[in-house]
């Protein structure tokens, strides 16, 4: 709960232990669901309502001009954490040399074989979550 900065009746938003970019967060259903097709329509609506609620706040907080919103559903799509989650990444011009490189970064960022992955401490994550809670 220390890393959660927003919660609704069906979903929550939390900071990421290994963000690709500043502000890279996750939005997840409260109920443990492995695949997107396992979600109810109410859960789907709630997940994306939270994403929508976050965007204007992050535009100001992270000076974002755009967003990458992504979900990997199933092993063949690159899913490695088997709880549905939506990646929300605030974007700025030049944050990747080639814009689509973000998809390669997302695909490999949470794989055990990724030796470049950097993990944040719980304290770092708590500080970020505390700051983000103030936006809501």
C-alpha positions as CSV (number, residue, x, y, z in Angstrom):
1,X,0.0,0.0,0.0
2,X,2.9,2.4,0.5
3,X,3.5,2.4,-3.3
4,X,-0.2,3.0,-4.2
5,X,-1.0,6.6,-5.0
6,X,-4.6,6.3,-6.2
7,X,-7.3,3.8,-5.6
8,X,-10.9,3.4,-6.7
9,X,-13.5,0.8,-5.8
10,X,-12.1,-1.7,-8.4
11,X,-8.5,-0.6,-9.3
12,X,-5.4,1.1,-8.1
13,X,-2.4,3.0,-9.5
14,X,1.1,2.4,-8.1
15,X,4.6,3.5,-8.7
16,X,6.9,1.1,-10.6
17,X,9.9,-0.7,-9.0
18,X,11.8,-0.4,-12.3
19,X,10.5,2.6,-14.3
20,X,11.7,3.0,-17.9
21,X,11.0,6.7,-17.7
22,X,10.2,9.1,-14.9
23,X,6.5,8.7,-14.0
24,X,6.2,5.1,-15.4
25,X,3.4,3.8,-13.3
26,X,1.1,0.8,-13.3
27,X,-2.7,0.7,-13.1
28,X,-4.1,-2.7,-11.9
29,X,-7.4,-4.2,-10.9
30,X,-7.8,-4.9,-7.2
31,X,-9.0,-8.4,-7.9
32,X,-6.1,-10.7,-9.0
33,X,-6.8,-11.4,-12.7
34,X,-4.2,-13.0,-14.9
35,X,-5.5,-12.0,-18.3
36,X,-7.4,-9.0,-19.7
37,X,-10.3,-11.3,-20.9
38,X,-10.8,-12.4,-17.2
39,X,-11.8,-8.8,-16.3
40,X,-15.4,-7.8,-16.0
41,X,-16.5,-4.9,-18.2
42,X,-16.8,-2.8,-15.0
43,X,-13.2,-3.6,-14.1
44,X,-12.0,-2.6,-17.6
45,X,-13.9,0.6,-17.5
46,X,-12.5,1.4,-14.1
47,X,-8.9,0.7,-15.1
48,X,-9.1,3.0,-18.1
49,X,-11.0,5.7,-16.1
50,X,-8.1,5.8,-13.7
51,X,-5.6,6.1,-16.6
52,X,-7.7,8.9,-18.0
53,X,-7.8,10.6,-14.6
54,X,-4.0,10.4,-14.2
55,X,-3.0,11.8,-17.6
56,X,-3.7,15.6,-17.1
57,X,-2.1,15.5,-13.6
58,X,1.0,13.8,-15.1
59,X,1.1,16.3,-18.0
60,X,1.8,19.0,-15.4
61,X,3.9,17.0,-12.9
62,X,6.2,15.4,-15.4
63,X,5.9,18.0,-18.2
64,X,4.6,15.2,-20.4
65,X,3.5,16.1,-24.0
66,X,2.4,12.5,-24.8
67,X,1.9,9.1,-23.3
68,X,2.6,5.5,-24.0
69,X,-0.2,3.3,-22.6
70,X,0.5,-0.4,-22.9
71,X,-0.7,-3.8,-21.7
72,X,1.0,-7.1,-22.4
73,X,-1.6,-9.9,-22.3
74,X,-0.2,-13.4,-22.3
75,X,3.2,-14.9,-22.6
76,X,3.4,-14.5,-26.3
77,X,2.8,-10.8,-25.9
78,X,5.6,-10.5,-23.4
79,X,3.6,-10.7,-20.1
80,X,5.8,-11.8,-17.3
81,X,3.8,-10.6,-14.3
82,X,0.6,-12.5,-14.2
83,X,-1.7,-9.9,-12.8
84,X,-3.3,-7.6,-15.3
85,X,-1.6,-4.2,-15.3
86,X,-1.6,-1.2,-17.6
87,X,1.7,0.6,-18.1
88,X,1.4,4.4,-18.3
89,X,4.5,6.2,-19.4
90,X,4.7,10.0,-19.6
91,X,6.6,11.0,-22.8
92,X,8.6,14.0,-23.9
93,X,10.4,14.8,-27.2
94,X,13.7,12.9,-27.4
95,X,13.1,10.6,-24.5
96,X,14.1,7.7,-26.8
97,X,16.3,8.1,-29.8
98,X,13.8,6.2,-32.0
99,X,10.3,6.7,-30.6
100,X,9.3,3.0,-31.0
101,X,12.3,1.9,-29.0
102,X,10.0,2.2,-26.0
103,X,8.3,-1.0,-27.0
104,X,11.5,-2.9,-26.9
105,X,12.3,-1.4,-23.5
106,X,8.9,-2.4,-22.2
107,X,9.3,-6.0,-23.6
108,X,12.6,-6.6,-21.8
109,X,12.4,-4.3,-18.7
110,X,10.9,-6.9,-16.3
111,X,12.6,-10.0,-17.6
112,X,15.1,-11.8,-15.2
113,X,17.6,-11.9,-18.1
114,X,17.7,-8.1,-18.2
115,X,21.0,-7.3,-16.5
116,X,20.6,-3.6,-17.2
117,X,17.4,-3.4,-15.1
118,X,17.7,-1.0,-12.1
119,X,15.5,-1.6,-9.0
120,X,14.5,1.3,-6.8
121,X,14.4,1.0,-3.0
122,X,11.1,0.8,-1.2
123,X,11.9,4.2,0.3
124,X,12.4,5.8,-3.1
125,X,9.0,4.3,-4.2
126,X,7.3,5.6,-1.0
127,X,8.6,9.1,-1.6
128,X,7.3,9.1,-5.2
129,X,3.9,7.6,-4.2
130,X,3.5,10.3,-1.5
131,X,4.2,13.1,-4.0
132,X,1.8,11.6,-6.5
133,X,-1.0,11.2,-3.9
134,X,-0.9,15.0,-3.5
135,X,-2.0,15.4,-7.1
136,X,-5.3,13.8,-6.4
